[in-house]
Amino acid sequence: MRRTPTTAVPADEQMLACLHSPACPTAESEEREAAVPVASHPEQGWSLLCNGVLLFDDTGELLPNGTIVAPHRPQMAMA
């Protein structure tokens, strides 16, 4: 267990317990990519967000429950 000044967070929930103010969007939220990065490895092409989402440089995602979100880059408008 990791202890914080106000509460104890079980080890298996540490990654999912957002202490930011305002709280980061949950992994189930459509805005999940707006969560704060807690680990970043640009040389490997991924970042771990506060809500437990692995965000890849190609915009793909791996959610904490194992769900894969396919890359979803915005399409360029043709001039």
C-alpha angles and dihedrals in degrees: 000000000000115000122218124187093265108023147014116245118201112240093243091055100043093099092050098047106093114200096178122118113254093029118248119252113271122250089254093055122100087231093055093124089067092070118115116267111241096180129021129190106174091167087063095036102244145095131197113224127210091252092059096258118140106217117198127206091244087061093253117135140204112206122211091252091058097259114145119218111201119232110279109188114172114257116245114241114239112235 
